[in-house]
Amino acid sequence: MKICPYCLQGEILNAKIIKTNEIIQICDECDTVWKSSEIISDKTGRALDLFMKHRNCSCSWREFEILKS
């Protein structure tokens, strides 16, 4: 289990954005997002709302399919 370097509480989950089929990693506590190819650190994450806005998607977890690790 990977713990989020931003909030130090949440688990990092693998997910797919349903609309774009893009694979991401997301913290289940603070909603910080990383692209699947990025190294998870406190310098590479981005806010879910801005990340999804650039993809013309809403900021809802209904936009994701959680993938098994």
Biopython code that builds the backbone (N, CA, C, O; Angstrom):
import numpy as np
from Bio.PDB.StructureBuilder import StructureBuilder

atoms = [
    (1, "MET", "N", (0.845, -1.175, 0.000)),
    (1, "MET", "CA", (0.000, 0.000, 0.000)),
    (1, "MET", "C", (0.895, 1.244, 0.000)),
    (1, "MET", "O", (1.815, 1.368, 0.809)),
    (2, "LYS", "N", (0.602, 2.152, -0.921)),
    (2, "LYS", "CA", (1.329, 3.415, -0.993)),
    (2, "LYS", "C", (0.537, 4.480, -0.243)),
    (2, "LYS", "O", (-0.674, 4.602, -0.422)),
    (3, "ILE", "N", (1.226, 5.246, 0.594)),
    (3, "ILE", "CA", (0.594, 6.333, 1.341)),
    (3, "ILE", "C", (0.926, 7.661, 0.654)),
    (3, "ILE", "O", (2.047, 7.871, 0.190)),
    (4, "CYS", "N", (-0.053, 8.535, 0.599)),
    (4, "CYS", "CA", (0.086, 9.832, -0.063)),
    (4, "CYS", "C", (1.146, 10.697, 0.616)),
    (4, "CYS", "O", (1.113, 10.873, 1.834)),
    (5, "PRO", "N", (2.091, 11.242, -0.167)),
    (5, "PRO", "CA", (3.115, 12.117, 0.409)),
    (5, "PRO", "C", (2.601, 13.515, 0.750)),
    (5, "PRO", "O", (3.312, 14.289, 1.392)),
    (6, "TYR", "N", (1.388, 13.850, 0.336)),
    (6, "TYR", "CA", (0.815, 15.162, 0.657)),
    (6, "TYR", "C", (0.080, 15.146, 1.993)),
    (6, "TYR", "O", (0.378, 15.952, 2.875)),
    (7, "CYS", "N", (-0.874, 14.237, 2.143)),
    (7, "CYS", "CA", (-1.681, 14.229, 3.367)),
    (7, "CYS", "C", (-1.158, 13.240, 4.408)),
    (7, "CYS", "O", (-1.539, 13.307, 5.577)),
    (8, "LEU", "N", (-0.295, 12.333, 3.989)),
    (8, "LEU", "CA", (0.302, 11.314, 4.861)),
    (8, "LEU", "C", (-0.733, 10.406, 5.520)),
    (8, "LEU", "O", (-0.465, 9.784, 6.548)),
    (9, "GLN", "N", (-1.928, 10.340, 4.911)),
    (9, "GLN", "CA", (-2.996, 9.511, 5.466)),
    (9, "GLN", "C", (-3.628, 8.591, 4.428)),
    (9, "GLN", "O", (-3.909, 7.424, 4.701)),
    (10, "GLY", "N", (-3.844, 9.126, 3.251)),
    (10, "GLY", "CA", (-4.600, 8.397, 2.241)),
    (10, "GLY", "C", (-3.787, 7.346, 1.508)),
    (10, "GLY", "O", (-2.562, 7.418, 1.414)),
    (11, "GLU", "N", (-4.516, 6.368, 0.993)),
    (11, "GLU", "CA", (-3.918, 5.325, 0.158)),
    (11, "GLU", "C", (-3.956, 5.778, -1.294)),
    (11, "GLU", "O", (-4.943, 6.361, -1.743)),
    (12, "ILE", "N", (-2.886, 5.511, -2.023)),
    (12, "ILE", "CA", (-2.827, 5.842, -3.447)),
    (12, "ILE", "C", (-3.443, 4.678, -4.217)),
    (12, "ILE", "O", (-2.998, 3.536, -4.099)),
    (13, "LEU", "N", (-4.463, 4.980, -5.002)),
    (13, "LEU", "CA", (-5.172, 3.969, -5.780)),
    (13, "LEU", "C", (-4.902, 4.156, -7.263)),
    (13, "LEU", "O", (-4.696, 5.277, -7.727)),
    (14, "ASN", "N", (-4.903, 3.064, -7.998)),
    (14, "ASN", "CA", (-4.848, 3.120, -9.455)),
    (14, "ASN", "C", (-6.279, 3.247, -9.952)),
    (14, "ASN", "O", (-7.175, 2.549, -9.477)),
    (15, "ALA", "N", (-6.486, 4.136, -10.904)),
    (15, "ALA", "CA", (-7.829, 4.360, -11.421)),
    (15, "ALA", "C", (-7.765, 4.704, -12.901)),
    (15, "ALA", "O", (-6.729, 5.114, -13.424)),
    (16, "LYS", "N", (-8.908, 4.523, -13.561)),
    (16, "LYS", "CA", (-9.031, 4.896, -14.967)),
    (16, "LYS", "C", (-10.121, 5.952, -15.069)),
    (16, "LYS", "O", (-11.207, 5.793, -14.512)),
    (17, "ILE", "N", (-9.820, 7.038, -15.791)),
    (17, "ILE", "CA", (-10.834, 8.045, -16.074)),
    (17, "ILE", "C", (-11.713, 7.456, -17.178)),
    (17, "ILE", "O", (-11.240, 7.202, -18.285)),
    (18, "ILE", "N", (-12.963, 7.245, -16.877)),
    (18, "ILE", "CA", (-13.863, 6.548, -17.803)),
    (18, "ILE", "C", (-13.973, 7.269, -19.139)),
    (18, "ILE", "O", (-13.937, 6.627, -20.189)),
    (19, "LYS", "N", (-14.106, 8.587, -19.118)),
    (19, "LYS", "CA", (-14.311, 9.366, -20.347)),
    (19, "LYS", "C", (-13.102, 9.327, -21.284)),
    (19, "LYS", "O", (-13.262, 9.309, -22.504)),
    (20, "THR", "N", (-11.885, 9.314, -20.709)),
    (20, "THR", "CA", (-10.678, 9.415, -21.539)),
    (20, "THR", "C", (-9.851, 8.122, -21.600)),
    (20, "THR", "O", (-8.920, 8.016, -22.398)),
    (21, "ASN", "N", (-10.195, 7.146, -20.758)),
    (21, "ASN", "CA", (-9.428, 5.896, -20.627)),
    (21, "ASN", "C", (-8.015, 6.111, -20.101)),
    (21, "ASN", "O", (-7.176, 5.217, -20.207)),
    (22, "GLU", "N", (-7.744, 7.266, -19.545)),
    (22, "GLU", "CA", (-6.424, 7.572, -19.000)),
    (22, "GLU", "C", (-6.266, 6.904, -17.630)),
    (22, "GLU", "O", (-7.167, 6.964, -16.794)),
    (23, "ILE", "N", (-5.124, 6.275, -17.416)),
    (23, "ILE", "CA", (-4.822, 5.649, -16.143)),
    (23, "ILE", "C", (-4.102, 6.675, -15.263)),
    (23, "ILE", "O", (-3.149, 7.326, -15.691)),
    (24, "ILE", "N", (-4.582, 6.798, -14.034)),
    (24, "ILE", "CA", (-4.004, 7.735, -13.081)),
    (24, "ILE", "C", (-3.793, 7.033, -11.747)),
    (24, "ILE", "O", (-4.194, 5.885, -11.553)),
    (25, "GLN", "N", (-3.160, 7.749, -10.845)),
    (25, "GLN", "CA", (-3.062, 7.334, -9.456)),
    (25, "GLN", "C", (-3.654, 8.470, -8.636)),
    (25, "GLN", "O", (-3.374, 9.640, -8.898)),
    (26, "ILE", "N", (-4.473, 8.129, -7.641)),
    (26, "ILE", "CA", (-5.189, 9.146, -6.876)),
    (26, "ILE", "C", (-5.213, 8.773, -5.398)),
    (26, "ILE", "O", (-5.362, 7.606, -5.035)),
    (27, "CYS", "N", (-5.063, 9.791, -4.556)),
    (27, "CYS", "CA", (-5.152, 9.592, -3.113)),
    (27, "CYS", "C", (-6.623, 9.532, -2.712)),
    (27, "CYS", "O", (-7.411, 10.406, -3.074)),
    (28, "ASP", "N", (-6.986, 8.492, -1.961)),
    (28, "ASP", "CA", (-8.389, 8.352, -1.560)),
    (28, "ASP", "C", (-8.785, 9.267, -0.403)),
    (28, "ASP", "O", (-9.939, 9.261, 0.025)),
    (29, "GLU", "N", (-7.847, 10.042, 0.097)),
    (29, "GLU", "CA", (-8.135, 10.961, 1.202)),
    (29, "GLU", "C", (-8.159, 12.424, 0.727)),
    (29, "GLU", "O", (-9.145, 13.125, 0.955)),
    (30, "CYS", "N", (-7.095, 12.887, 0.078)),
    (30, "CYS", "CA", (-6.993, 14.307, -0.295)),
    (30, "CYS", "C", (-7.203, 14.563, -1.795)),
    (30, "CYS", "O", (-7.183, 15.714, -2.232)),
    (31, "ASP", "N", (-7.404, 13.498, -2.583)),
    (31, "ASP", "CA", (-7.690, 13.609, -4.022)),
    (31, "ASP", "C", (-6.541, 14.160, -4.853)),
    (31, "ASP", "O", (-6.774, 14.674, -5.947)),
    (32, "THR", "N", (-5.313, 14.069, -4.369)),
    (32, "THR", "CA", (-4.167, 14.433, -5.199)),
    (32, "THR", "C", (-4.031, 13.380, -6.292)),
    (32, "THR", "O", (-4.255, 12.193, -6.056)),
    (33, "VAL", "N", (-3.659, 13.832, -7.499)),
    (33, "VAL", "CA", (-3.594, 12.959, -8.673)),
    (33, "VAL", "C", (-2.188, 12.967, -9.265)),
    (33, "VAL", "O", (-1.502, 13.989, -9.271)),
    (34, "TRP", "N", (-1.781, 11.807, -9.760)),
    (34, "TRP", "CA", (-0.548, 11.652, -10.526)),
    (34, "TRP", "C", (-0.875, 10.883, -11.789)),
    (34, "TRP", "O", (-1.715, 9.983, -11.770)),
    (35, "LYS", "N", (-0.219, 11.228, -12.887)),
    (35, "LYS", "CA", (-0.324, 10.408, -14.090)),
    (35, "LYS", "C", (0.337, 9.066, -13.793)),
    (35, "LYS", "O", (1.228, 8.988, -12.947)),
    (36, "SER", "N", (-0.084, 8.033, -14.468)),
    (36, "SER", "CA", (0.419, 6.684, -14.167)),
    (36, "SER", "C", (1.920, 6.556, -14.385)),
    (36, "SER", "O", (2.563, 5.711, -13.763)),
    (37, "SER", "N", (2.483, 7.377, -15.254)),
    (37, "SER", "CA", (3.911, 7.291, -15.562)),
    (37, "SER", "C", (4.784, 8.097, -14.598)),
    (37, "SER", "O", (6.010, 8.001, -14.653)),
    (38, "GLU", "N", (4.169, 8.889, -13.716)),
    (38, "GLU", "CA", (4.928, 9.751, -12.812)),
    (38, "GLU", "C", (5.375, 9.018, -11.552)),
    (38, "GLU", "O", (4.718, 8.089, -11.082)),
    (39, "ILE", "N", (6.487, 9.453, -11.033)),
    (39, "ILE", "CA", (6.929, 8.993, -9.726)),
    (39, "ILE", "C", (6.111, 9.752, -8.693)),
    (39, "ILE", "O", (5.997, 10.976, -8.761)),
    (40, "ILE", "N", (5.547, 9.029, -7.743)),
    (40, "ILE", "CA", (4.732, 9.662, -6.713)),
    (40, "ILE", "C", (5.639, 10.337, -5.698)),
    (40, "ILE", "O", (6.438, 9.690, -5.021)),
    (41, "SER", "N", (5.494, 11.660, -5.609)),
    (41, "SER", "CA", (6.234, 12.432, -4.620)),
    (41, "SER", "C", (5.407, 13.665, -4.273)),
    (41, "SER", "O", (4.381, 13.938, -4.895)),
    (42, "ASP", "N", (5.869, 14.397, -3.277)),
    (42, "ASP", "CA", (5.150, 15.608, -2.888)),
    (42, "ASP", "C", (5.455, 16.787, -3.816)),
    (42, "ASP", "O", (5.037, 17.914, -3.550)),
    (43, "LYS", "N", (6.169, 16.528, -4.883)),
    (43, "LYS", "CA", (6.474, 17.578, -5.860)),
    (43, "LYS", "C", (5.803, 17.336, -7.216)),
    (43, "LYS", "O", (5.829, 18.209, -8.085)),
    (44, "THR", "N", (5.204, 16.157, -7.399)),
    (44, "THR", "CA", (4.664, 15.821, -8.718)),
    (44, "THR", "C", (3.143, 15.738, -8.769)),
    (44, "THR", "O", (2.581, 15.680, -9.863)),
    (45, "GLY", "N", (2.465, 15.731, -7.644)),
    (45, "GLY", "CA", (1.009, 15.606, -7.638)),
    (45, "GLY", "C", (0.325, 16.894, -8.045)),
    (45, "GLY", "O", (0.926, 17.968, -8.056)),
    (46, "ARG", "N", (-0.945, 16.757, -8.378)),
    (46, "ARG", "CA", (-1.746, 17.931, -8.745)),
    (46, "ARG", "C", (-3.159, 17.774, -8.204)),
    (46, "ARG", "O", (-3.609, 16.663, -7.922)),
    (47, "ALA", "N", (-3.840, 18.878, -8.067)),
    (47, "ALA", "CA", (-5.201, 18.892, -7.526)),
    (47, "ALA", "C", (-6.171, 18.245, -8.513)),
    (47, "ALA", "O", (-6.096, 18.477, -9.719)),
    (48, "LEU", "N", (-7.077, 17.437, -7.982)),
    (48, "LEU", "CA", (-8.045, 16.727, -8.814)),
    (48, "LEU", "C", (-8.902, 17.681, -9.641)),
    (48, "LEU", "O", (-9.137, 17.419, -10.821)),
    (49, "ASP", "N", (-9.372, 18.773, -9.055)),
    (49, "ASP", "CA", (-10.265, 19.667, -9.794)),
    (49, "ASP", "C", (-9.596, 20.258, -11.035)),
    (49, "ASP", "O", (-10.218, 20.328, -12.095)),
    (50, "LEU", "N", (-8.342, 20.680, -10.918)),
    (50, "LEU", "CA", (-7.639, 21.232, -12.083)),
    (50, "LEU", "C", (-7.301, 20.142, -13.098)),
    (50, "LEU", "O", (-7.405, 20.357, -14.306)),
    (51, "PHE", "N", (-6.900, 18.988, -12.608)),
    (51, "PHE", "CA", (-6.563, 17.870, -13.473)),
    (51, "PHE", "C", (-7.768, 17.477, -14.335)),
    (51, "PHE", "O", (-7.637, 17.286, -15.544)),
    (52, "MET", "N", (-8.930, 17.360, -13.707)),
    (52, "MET", "CA", (-10.131, 16.950, -14.432)),
    (52, "MET", "C", (-10.673, 18.070, -15.322)),
    (52, "MET", "O", (-11.222, 17.798, -16.390)),
    (53, "LYS", "N", (-10.525, 19.316, -14.894)),
    (53, "LYS", "CA", (-10.980, 20.455, -15.699)),
    (53, "LYS", "C", (-10.269, 20.471, -17.054)),
    (53, "LYS", "O", (-10.891, 20.764, -18.075)),
    (54, "HIS", "N", (-8.974, 20.159, -17.070)),
    (54, "HIS", "CA", (-8.212, 20.126, -18.318)),
    (54, "HIS", "C", (-8.652, 18.985, -19.239)),
    (54, "HIS", "O", (-8.284, 18.958, -20.414)),
    (55, "ARG", "N", (-9.427, 18.059, -18.715)),
    (55, "ARG", "CA", (-9.922, 16.927, -19.505)),
    (55, "ARG", "C", (-11.426, 17.045, -19.764)),
    (55, "ARG", "O", (-12.056, 16.103, -20.245)),
    (56, "ASN", "N", (-11.987, 18.201, -19.443)),
    (56, "ASN", "CA", (-13.423, 18.452, -19.609)),
    (56, "ASN", "C", (-14.271, 17.403, -18.890)),
    (56, "ASN", "O", (-15.286, 16.944, -19.412)),
    (57, "CYS", "N", (-13.837, 17.032, -17.683)),
    (57, "CYS", "CA", (-14.555, 16.066, -16.857)),
    (57, "CYS", "C", (-14.915, 16.732, -15.532)),
    (57, "CYS", "O", (-14.284, 17.705, -15.119)),
    (58, "SER", "N", (-15.925, 16.199, -14.882)),
    (58, "SER", "CA", (-16.275, 16.721, -13.561)),
    (58, "SER", "C", (-15.290, 16.186, -12.526)),
    (58, "SER", "O", (-14.504, 15.281, -12.807)),
    (59, "CYS", "N", (-15.344, 16.741, -11.364)),
    (59, "CYS", "CA", (-14.418, 16.406, -10.288)),
    (59, "CYS", "C", (-14.963, 15.275, -9.408)),
    (59, "CYS", "O", (-14.513, 15.110, -8.274)),
    (60, "SER", "N", (-15.900, 14.515, -9.901)),
    (60, "SER", "CA", (-16.566, 13.472, -9.125)),
    (60, "SER", "C", (-15.838, 12.127, -9.244)),
    (60, "SER", "O", (-15.290, 11.790, -10.293)),
    (61, "TRP", "N", (-15.848, 11.370, -8.139)),
    (61, "TRP", "CA", (-15.255, 10.032, -8.168)),
    (61, "TRP", "C", (-16.068, 9.098, -9.070)),
    (61, "TRP", "O", (-15.600, 8.007, -9.394)),
    (62, "ARG", "N", (-17.256, 9.498, -9.477)),
    (62, "ARG", "CA", (-18.048, 8.688, -10.435)),
    (62, "ARG", "C", (-17.400, 8.679, -11.822)),
    (62, "ARG", "O", (-17.747, 7.856, -12.669)),
    (63, "GLU", "N", (-16.469, 9.589, -12.044)),
    (63, "GLU", "CA", (-15.743, 9.659, -13.318)),
    (63, "GLU", "C", (-14.642, 8.584, -13.420)),
    (63, "GLU", "O", (-14.034, 8.416, -14.477)),
    (64, "PHE", "N", (-14.391, 7.857, -12.312)),
    (64, "PHE", "CA", (-13.293, 6.894, -12.258)),
    (64, "PHE", "C", (-13.781, 5.463, -12.133)),
    (64, "PHE", "O", (-14.861, 5.186, -11.612)),
    (65, "GLU", "N", (-12.948, 4.569, -12.630)),
    (65, "GLU", "CA", (-13.071, 3.158, -12.338)),
    (65, "GLU", "C", (-11.824, 2.794, -11.542)),
    (65, "GLU", "O", (-10.711, 2.929, -12.051)),
    (66, "ILE", "N", (-11.987, 2.338, -10.313)),
    (66, "ILE", "CA", (-10.848, 1.956, -9.482)),
    (66, "ILE", "C", (-10.337, 0.611, -9.990)),
    (66, "ILE", "O", (-11.100, -0.340, -10.156)),
    (67, "LEU", "N", (-9.030, 0.554, -10.231)),
    (67, "LEU", "CA", (-8.397, -0.655, -10.760)),
    (67, "LEU", "C", (-7.758, -1.440, -9.624)),
    (67, "LEU", "O", (-7.267, -0.860, -8.656)),
    (68, "LYS", "N", (-7.769, -2.728, -9.745)),
    (68, "LYS", "CA", (-7.104, -3.561, -8.753)),
    (68, "LYS", "C", (-5.606, -3.468, -8.939)),
    (68, "LYS", "O", (-5.113, -3.424, -10.066)),
    (69, "SER", "N", (-4.886, -3.438, -7.836)),
    (69, "SER", "CA", (-3.423, -3.301, -7.884)),
    (69, "SER", "C", (-2.771, -4.563, -8.380)),
    (69, "SER", "O", (-1.546, -4.626, -8.484)),
]
sb = StructureBuilder()
sb.init_structure("model")
sb.init_model(0)
sb.init_chain("A")
sb.init_seg("    ")
for serial, (resi, resn, name, xyz) in enumerate(atoms, 1):
    if name == "N":
        sb.init_residue(resn, " ", resi, " ")
    sb.init_atom(name, np.array(xyz, "f"), 0.0, 1.0, " ", f" {name:<3s}", serial, name[0])
structure = sb.get_structure()
